[in-house]
Amino acid sequence: MSASAHRGEIFTLTDDPAKGAEATVYHADGVMVIEDGLITACGAWDILGPTLSPDIPVTHHKNGVMVPGFVDAHVHFPQLSMIASPGKQLMDWLKSYTFPAEEAFADPEYCKAAAPVFLDALLAHGTTSALVFASVHEQSVEALFEAAHARNMRLVAGKVLMDRDAPDALLEPAEEGYRKSKALIERWHGKGRLGYAVTPRFAPTCSKESLQSAGRLLAEYPDILLQTHLSENHAEIARVAELFPDADDYLDVYEQSGMVGDRSVFAHCVHLEEGALSRLAKARSSIAFCPSSNLFLGSGLMDYEAARKAGIEIGLGSDVGAGTSLSLLATMSEAYKVAHIKGTVIAAEQAFYHATLGGARALHMADRVGSLKPGMEADFLVLDYAATPVIAGRMAVARDVMERLFVLMMLGDDRAVRHVYLAGKPVAGHAFAATQQAAP
């Protein structure tokens, strides 16, 4: 049995903090005990510390806070190389930048080289779990899963389904997309810490047959996820109305194909038609809130408060490459600003909920990750209170942990991520500078 302990400031959540203060767990001087990749205890040092075996090494993390690893609810593997591509709204941006970048993934060697770069970038920003779009090419999914499995990373991903309104090199018949997706599910879903998500890009690039094939896969494999885009941009919505004149609205296009259920994650949801939120809530579908990309592409401001009031689970999505950072700290900052403009203030503990436990719930992995409580997989971060001179100076006058968390989410990025652990093991590339001491 491999055991270790980590001492220091600890912040985690056991539920949505909007439900009450008891959802928040904070230890100014805490300790988390890990055995064989799982958390076996988490509590105050003065209570748990004396009970530790002298053989258990204790790593003391000072001037920082331990939090669960971040969960990115929407990000694109093929788009890291074209992040920060300027000057277009969604539909033109896809044609000018995204589709050309994704054509490169027809080369298996390109995929194998790109996957480690992408995953290491996620980890460097503190993202330990994610729901990921690959490209239309099955080799992009193979490479991504192989690299994630080698890192023991909890990852859900899928091959894009797309059979129209895109370059010929990125199109495939609906039945072929179904067959290749099915083969990937059989090969990878449930292997190690991996899961599969059926991935129709969005209604404008999918025929009815393609969308129906996605619905078939969901019916055949009830424990997989579905990920797609919904109501992001006005031109996109108009195109959907043109292509699907028999649908009541954009969401109805997906409903008609059996794609709206309790394992469906819809990115954006910026301009939902009347009644769509209540239908999403009734289906127990989730939303990936992607404020950075919505601002960057000029798509609009998601109504965060309306989605919350409807009872919909919300995760945060970096949405790189339309999003301009893989950092969920930076994404929390953008979410705060978007909600604030629309009249709602997101408290720090609420933002961290969406980036950790809430995101894990949206992706149906909250029984494994998203919280630092006994029985969970030990994916966690140490966030640095002195990551930059500005952050260090601001922390010197912060009044409590909630203010320190707020400072991190407003000013932090990958530099604030001091250490990353997957299943209790430090991720290579993060200098292991914390001191170790013998347990009492």
C-alpha positions in Angstrom: 0.0 0.0 0.0 1.3 3.4 -1.0 0.4 6.2 1.5 1.2 9.9 1.8 -0.1 13.0 3.5 -0.4 16.6 2.5 -0.6 19.4 5.1 -1.6 23.0 4.6 -4.6 25.2 4.0 -7.5 23.1 2.4 -10.6 24.4 0.7 -13.2 22.0 -0.9 -17.0 21.6 -1.3 -19.3 18.8 -0.6 -22.3 20.4 -2.3 -23.5 23.5 -4.1 -22.6 26.3 -1.6 -25.9 28.1 -2.6 -27.6 25.3 -0.5 -26.0 26.4 2.7 -22.7 27.0 4.6 -22.4 23.4 5.5 -21.4 22.7 1.8 -18.1 24.5 2.4 -15.2 22.7 4.0 -12.2 24.8 5.0 -9.2 24.0 7.2 -6.7 26.7 7.9 -4.2 24.0 8.9 -5.4 20.7 7.5 -4.2 17.4 6.3 -5.2 15.1 3.5 -4.2 11.4 3.6 -3.9 9.4 0.4 -3.6 5.7 -0.1 -3.2 4.0 -3.5 -4.5 7.1 -5.3 -7.6 7.6 -3.1 -8.3 10.1 -0.3 -8.8 8.2 2.9 -9.0 11.2 5.3 -9.2 14.9 5.2 -9.5 17.2 8.2 -7.8 19.4 10.8 -4.1 18.8 11.4 -4.4 19.0 15.1 -6.9 16.1 15.0 -5.7 13.9 12.2 -1.9 14.7 12.4 -1.3 12.8 15.7 -3.0 9.7 14.3 -0.7 9.3 11.3 1.8 6.5 11.2 5.4 7.6 11.5 6.0 5.8 8.2 3.7 8.2 6.2 5.6 11.0 4.6 4.0 14.4 5.1 4.4 17.2 2.5 3.8 20.6 4.0 2.4 23.2 1.5 2.9 26.7 2.8 1.5 30.1 1.6 -1.0 28.4 -0.6 -4.2 26.4 -0.6 -5.1 22.9 -1.6 -8.2 22.6 -3.8 -9.7 19.9 -6.0 -8.3 19.6 -9.5 -10.3 21.7 -12.0 -12.8 20.2 -14.4 -13.1 21.7 -17.8 -16.6 21.0 -19.2 -15.9 22.1 -22.8 -12.6 22.3 -24.7 -11.3 21.4 -28.2 -8.2 19.3 -28.6 -7.5 20.4 -32.3 -7.9 24.1 -31.6 -5.0 24.8 -29.2 -2.7 25.5 -32.2 -5.0 28.3 -33.5 -6.0 30.0 -30.2 -6.2 33.8 -30.4 -7.2 33.8 -34.1 -8.6 37.3 -34.6 -11.4 39.2 -36.2 -14.3 36.8 -36.8 -17.6 35.8 -35.3 -18.5 32.1 -34.9 -19.5 30.9 -38.4 -16.8 32.8 -40.3 -14.2 31.9 -37.6 -14.9 28.2 -38.0 -14.3 28.5 -41.8 -11.3 30.7 -41.6 -9.4 29.1 -38.7 -11.0 26.0 -37.1 -11.7 23.8 -40.1 -8.2 24.3 -41.6 -6.6 23.5 -38.3 -8.7 20.3 -37.9 -7.7 19.0 -41.3 -4.2 18.5 -40.0 -5.5 15.7 -37.7 -6.0 13.4 -40.7 -2.3 12.6 -40.1 -1.9 10.0 -37.2 1.6 11.2 -36.5 0.4 14.7 -36.1 -2.2 13.6 -33.7 0.3 11.6 -31.6 2.5 14.7 -31.4 -0.3 17.1 -30.6 -2.0 15.0 -27.8 0.7 15.2 -25.2 1.1 18.9 -25.8 -2.6 19.5 -25.3 -2.9 17.4 -22.1 0.3 18.8 -20.6 -1.1 22.3 -21.2 -4.3 21.4 -19.5 -2.5 20.0 -16.5 -0.1 23.0 -16.3 -3.2 25.2 -15.9 -4.7 23.0 -13.2 -7.2 21.1 -15.2 -7.1 17.4 -14.1 -10.4 16.3 -15.8 -12.1 17.5 -19.0 -14.8 16.9 -21.6 -13.0 17.2 -24.9 -13.9 17.5 -28.6 -11.4 15.8 -30.8 -11.7 16.1 -34.6 -13.7 14.1 -37.1 -10.8 11.7 -37.5 -10.8 8.6 -35.2 -7.0 8.8 -34.9 -7.4 12.1 -33.1 -9.4 10.3 -30.4 -7.0 7.3 -30.3 -4.1 9.6 -29.7 -5.9 11.7 -27.1 -7.0 8.6 -25.1 -3.6 7.0 -25.4 -1.9 10.1 -24.0 -4.5 10.5 -21.2 -4.3 6.9 -20.2 -0.5 7.2 -19.9 -1.0 10.1 -17.6 -3.7 8.4 -15.6 -5.9 11.4 -16.3 -9.7 11.4 -16.0 -10.9 12.4 -19.4 -14.0 12.1 -21.5 -13.8 12.7 -25.3 -15.3 11.9 -28.6 -14.9 11.9 -32.3 -16.8 14.8 -34.1 -19.8 13.8 -36.2 -20.2 16.1 -39.2 -21.6 15.4 -42.6 -22.3 18.9 -44.2 -21.5 22.6 -44.3 -17.8 22.0 -43.8 -14.8 21.2 -46.1 -15.0 17.9 -47.8 -12.0 16.6 -46.0 -13.8 16.9 -42.7 -17.1 15.3 -43.8 -18.2 11.6 -43.5 -21.5 9.9 -44.1 -23.7 9.6 -41.0 -23.5 5.8 -40.9 -19.7 5.9 -41.1 -19.5 8.3 -38.2 -21.8 6.1 -36.2 -19.7 3.0 -37.0 -16.4 4.6 -36.1 -17.8 6.1 -32.9 -19.2 2.7 -31.9 -15.7 1.2 -32.4 -14.1 3.9 -30.3 -16.6 3.4 -27.5 -16.0 -0.3 -27.4 -12.2 0.2 -27.3 -11.9 3.1 -24.9 -15.0 3.8 -22.8 -14.3 2.7 -19.2 -10.7 1.9 -19.8 -8.7 3.3 -16.8 -10.1 6.7 -16.1 -11.4 7.3 -19.6 -15.0 7.9 -20.9 -16.6 8.5 -24.2 -18.9 11.3 -25.3 -20.9 11.2 -28.5 -19.9 14.4 -30.3 -22.0 15.8 -33.1 -20.4 19.2 -33.7 -23.6 21.1 -33.9 -26.8 21.1 -35.9 -25.6 23.3 -38.8 -22.9 20.7 -39.7 -25.1 17.6 -39.1 -27.9 16.2 -41.2 -31.0 14.6 -39.5 -29.4 11.2 -40.2 -26.2 12.3 -38.4 -28.0 13.6 -35.4 -30.2 10.5 -35.3 -27.0 8.3 -35.3 -25.9 10.2 -32.2 -29.2 9.5 -30.5 -28.8 5.8 -31.4 -25.5 5.6 -29.7 -26.8 7.2 -26.6 -29.6 4.7 -26.5 -27.2 1.8 -27.0 -24.7 2.9 -24.4 -26.6 4.6 -21.6 -23.5 5.4 -19.5 -21.7 7.5 -22.1 -22.1 11.3 -22.4 -23.2 13.5 -25.3 -21.6 16.9 -26.0 -22.5 19.5 -28.6 -23.1 23.2 -29.0 -26.4 25.0 -28.6 -27.6 28.6 -29.3 -24.1 30.2 -29.2 -24.5 32.8 -32.0 -27.3 34.6 -33.8 -26.1 33.6 -37.3 -25.8 30.0 -36.1 -29.3 30.0 -34.8 -30.7 31.5 -38.0 -28.9 28.8 -40.0 -30.5 26.1 -37.8 -33.9 27.5 -38.4 -33.2 27.4 -42.2 -32.0 23.8 -42.1 -34.6 22.4 -39.8 -37.9 24.3 -40.6 -40.0 21.6 -38.9 -38.4 22.1 -35.5 -40.0 24.4 -32.9 -36.6 25.8 -31.9 -32.9 24.9 -31.8 -33.2 22.6 -28.8 -36.1 20.8 -30.5 -33.7 19.8 -33.3 -31.8 17.8 -30.7 -34.9 16.6 -28.9 -36.3 15.1 -32.1 -33.1 13.0 -32.4 -33.1 11.7 -28.8 -30.1 13.7 -27.8 -31.5 15.6 -24.9 -31.2 13.7 -21.6 -29.6 13.5 -18.2 -26.1 12.7 -19.7 -26.2 15.6 -22.3 -23.8 18.5 -22.0 -24.7 21.6 -24.1 -22.0 24.3 -24.5 -22.9 28.0 -24.6 -26.7 28.3 -24.4 -26.3 32.1 -24.8 -29.5 32.8 -26.8 -32.0 30.1 -25.7 -35.5 30.4 -27.0 -38.4 30.8 -24.5 -39.0 27.6 -22.7 -35.8 25.9 -23.6 -34.2 26.3 -20.2 -37.2 24.6 -18.5 -36.9 21.7 -21.0 -33.2 21.3 -20.4 -33.9 21.3 -16.6 -36.7 18.7 -17.0 -34.3 16.5 -19.0 -31.6 17.1 -16.4 -29.1 18.1 -19.1 -26.1 20.2 -18.2 -24.7 23.5 -19.5 -21.0 24.3 -20.1 -20.7 28.0 -19.5 -17.9 29.4 -21.8 -17.7 33.1 -21.0 -14.2 33.6 -22.5 -15.1 32.4 -26.0 -18.5 34.0 -25.9 -16.8 37.4 -25.3 -14.0 36.7 -27.8 -16.3 35.8 -30.7 -18.8 38.5 -29.8 -21.5 35.8 -29.3 -23.2 37.4 -26.3 -23.7 37.0 -22.6 -25.2 33.7 -21.2 -27.9 34.3 -18.6 -26.2 32.5 -15.7 -28.8 33.4 -13.1 -31.7 32.2 -15.3 -30.0 28.8 -15.8 -29.3 28.6 -12.0 -32.9 29.4 -11.2 -34.1 26.7 -13.6 -32.1 24.2 -11.6 -29.6 23.3 -14.4 -26.1 22.0 -13.4 -23.4 24.3 -14.8 -19.8 23.5 -15.5 -17.2 26.0 -16.7 -15.6 25.5 -20.2 -12.5 27.1 -21.4 -13.6 26.4 -25.0 -10.1 26.8 -26.3 -9.5 27.8 -29.1 -12.3 30.4 -29.2 -11.6 30.7 -25.5 -8.4 32.6 -24.9 -7.0 30.7 -22.0 -6.9 27.1 -20.7 -7.0 28.4 -17.2 -10.2 27.9 -15.3 -9.1 30.6 -12.9 -9.2 33.0 -15.8 -12.5 31.4 -16.9 -13.9 32.0 -13.4 -12.9 35.7 -13.8 -14.7 36.0 -17.1 -17.8 34.2 -15.7 -17.9 36.7 -12.8 -17.8 39.6 -15.2 -20.5 38.2 -17.6 -22.8 37.4 -14.7 -22.1 40.8 -13.1 -23.1 42.7 -16.2 -26.4 40.8 -16.2 -27.0 41.7 -12.5 -25.6 38.6 -10.6 -22.5 38.5 -8.4 -20.8 35.1 -8.3 -19.1 34.6 -5.0 -15.7 32.9 -4.9 -17.0 29.7 -3.4 -19.7 29.5 -6.1 -17.2 30.0 -8.9 -14.9 27.3 -7.4 -17.9 25.0 -7.2 -18.6 25.3 -11.0 -14.9 24.7 -11.7 -14.7 21.6 -9.4 -17.6 19.7 -7.9 -20.3 21.4 -10.1 -18.3 20.6 -13.2 -17.8 17.1 -12.1 -21.6 16.8 -11.5 -22.2 18.2 -15.0 -20.0 15.5 -16.4 -21.3 12.6 -14.2 -18.0 12.1 -12.5 -18.7 13.6 -9.1 -18.5 10.2 -7.4 -14.8 10.2 -8.3 -13.5 13.7 -8.6 -14.4 17.3 -7.8 -14.1 17.2 -4.0 -11.5 16.4 -1.4 -13.4 14.0 0.8 -12.6 10.4 1.7 -13.2 7.9 -1.1 -12.5 10.4 -3.9 -9.7 10.1 -6.4 -6.8 12.3 -5.2 -6.7 14.8 -8.0 -5.8 18.1 -6.4 -3.9 21.4 -6.8 -1.8 23.6 -4.6 -2.6 27.2 -5.6 0.1 29.7 -4.8 -0.6 32.8 -2.8 2.6 34.4 -4.0 2.4 33.4 -7.6 3.1 36.9 -8.9 4.2 40.1 -7.1 0.7 41.6 -7.6 -1.0 38.5 -6.2 1.4 38.4 -3.2 0.8 42.0 -2.4 -3.0 41.7 -2.6 -2.9 38.5 -0.4 -1.1 40.5 2.3 -4.3 42.5 3.0 -6.9 39.8 2.2 -9.2 39.3 5.2 -10.1 35.6 4.9 -10.0 32.5 2.7 -12.9 33.6 0.5 -11.2 36.8 -0.3 -8.0 34.9 -1.1 -9.9 32.6 -3.4 -11.5 35.7 -5.0 -8.1 37.2 -5.6 -6.9 33.9 -7.2 -9.8 33.7 -9.6 -9.5 37.4 -10.6 -5.8 37.6 -10.9 -4.6 34.0 -11.3 -3.7 31.9 -14.3 -1.2 28.9 -14.8 1.4 30.8 -12.7 -0.8 30.4 -9.7 -0.8 26.6 -10.0 2.2 25.6 -7.9 1.6 21.8 -7.9 -0.7 19.3 -9.7 -1.5 15.8 -8.5 -3.2 13.0 -10.3 -4.4 10.1 -8.1 -2.0 11.4 -5.4 1.1 11.5 -7.6 2.8 14.8 -8.6 2.6 15.7 -12.3 5.9 16.0 -14.0 6.9 19.5 -14.9 5.8 21.1 -11.7 8.8 21.8 -9.5 8.3 19.9 -6.2 9.5 22.6 -3.9 7.2 21.9 -0.9 9.0 20.7 2.3 8.5 17.3 3.7 8.5 16.5 7.4 8.1 13.4 9.5 4.6 12.7 10.9 4.5 13.0 14.7 
